[in-house]
């Protein structure tokens, strides 16, 4: 039987969090492609002279772009946030800083 206790290794937790973020992005990307493909088809079949579908494609695409940037670019703020969390933990547990 597999060990089901969560791994407390911070590197493992960081890797797990990053994998979950990537999976979330890929699911959003799949929804974007599927829904917008349907909208393009609907636009082409019912009103080809008026490209109203560009609004949803661009609007949702901008959000998806920012999601991708947040997931795939190294976030320098993450280290800063981690240091702040460590300071709070040290303060609350009365552990002197290292």
C-alpha positions as CSV (number, residue, x, y, z in Angstrom):
1,X,0.0,0.0,0.0
2,X,1.2,3.5,-0.8
3,X,2.0,6.1,1.8
4,X,-0.9,8.6,1.7
5,X,0.6,11.1,4.1
6,X,1.4,14.4,2.5
7,X,5.1,15.1,1.8
8,X,6.4,17.8,4.1
9,X,9.5,18.5,1.9
10,X,9.2,22.2,0.8
11,X,10.8,21.4,-2.6
12,X,8.2,18.7,-3.2
13,X,5.4,21.0,-2.2
14,X,6.7,23.7,-4.5
15,X,6.9,21.3,-7.4
16,X,3.4,19.9,-6.6
17,X,2.0,23.4,-6.5
18,X,3.7,24.3,-9.9
19,X,2.3,21.2,-11.5
20,X,-1.2,22.0,-10.3
21,X,-0.9,25.5,-11.7
22,X,0.3,24.1,-15.0
23,X,-2.6,21.7,-15.1
24,X,-5.0,24.5,-14.3
25,X,-3.6,26.5,-17.2
26,X,-3.9,23.7,-19.7
27,X,-7.5,23.1,-18.7
28,X,-8.3,26.8,-19.2
29,X,-6.5,26.6,-22.6
30,X,-8.5,23.6,-23.6
31,X,-11.8,25.4,-22.7
32,X,-10.7,28.5,-24.6
33,X,-9.9,26.5,-27.7
34,X,-13.2,24.4,-27.6
35,X,-15.5,27.3,-26.7
36,X,-14.0,29.8,-29.2
37,X,-14.0,27.2,-32.0
38,X,-17.7,26.8,-31.5
39,X,-18.2,30.6,-31.4
40,X,-16.1,31.0,-34.6
41,X,-18.3,28.3,-36.3
42,X,-21.5,29.9,-35.0
43,X,-20.3,33.4,-36.2
44,X,-19.3,32.0,-39.6
45,X,-22.6,30.1,-40.2
46,X,-25.0,32.8,-39.0
47,X,-23.4,36.1,-39.6
48,X,-20.1,35.9,-41.6
49,X,-20.1,39.6,-42.5
50,X,-20.0,40.7,-38.9
51,X,-17.0,39.2,-36.9
52,X,-18.5,39.6,-33.4
53,X,-16.5,36.6,-32.3
54,X,-13.3,38.7,-32.1
55,X,-14.5,40.3,-28.9
56,X,-14.7,37.1,-26.8
57,X,-11.6,35.7,-28.4
58,X,-9.5,38.8,-27.6
59,X,-11.1,39.4,-24.2
60,X,-10.6,35.8,-23.0
61,X,-7.3,35.6,-24.7
62,X,-5.9,38.5,-22.7
63,X,-6.9,36.8,-19.5
64,X,-5.4,33.5,-20.7
65,X,-2.2,35.4,-21.6
66,X,-1.9,36.7,-18.0
67,X,-2.6,33.3,-16.6
68,X,0.2,31.8,-18.8
69,X,2.6,34.6,-17.6
70,X,1.8,33.9,-14.0
71,X,2.3,30.1,-14.4
72,X,5.3,29.9,-16.7
73,X,7.5,32.9,-15.9
74,X,9.6,32.7,-12.8
75,X,7.9,34.9,-10.3
76,X,10.5,37.0,-8.4
77,X,7.8,37.9,-5.9
78,X,7.4,34.3,-4.8
79,X,10.8,34.4,-3.0
80,X,9.8,37.7,-1.3
81,X,6.5,36.2,-0.3
82,X,8.2,33.1,1.1
83,X,10.6,35.2,3.2
84,X,7.7,37.2,4.6
85,X,5.9,33.9,5.5
86,X,9.0,32.6,7.2
87,X,9.3,35.8,9.2
88,X,5.7,35.6,10.3
89,X,6.2,32.0,11.4
90,X,9.4,32.9,13.3
91,X,7.6,35.7,15.0
92,X,4.5,33.6,16.0
93,X,6.6,30.7,17.1
94,X,9.2,32.9,18.8
95,X,12.0,31.3,16.8
96,X,15.0,33.6,16.4
97,X,15.8,34.4,12.8
98,X,18.6,32.3,11.3
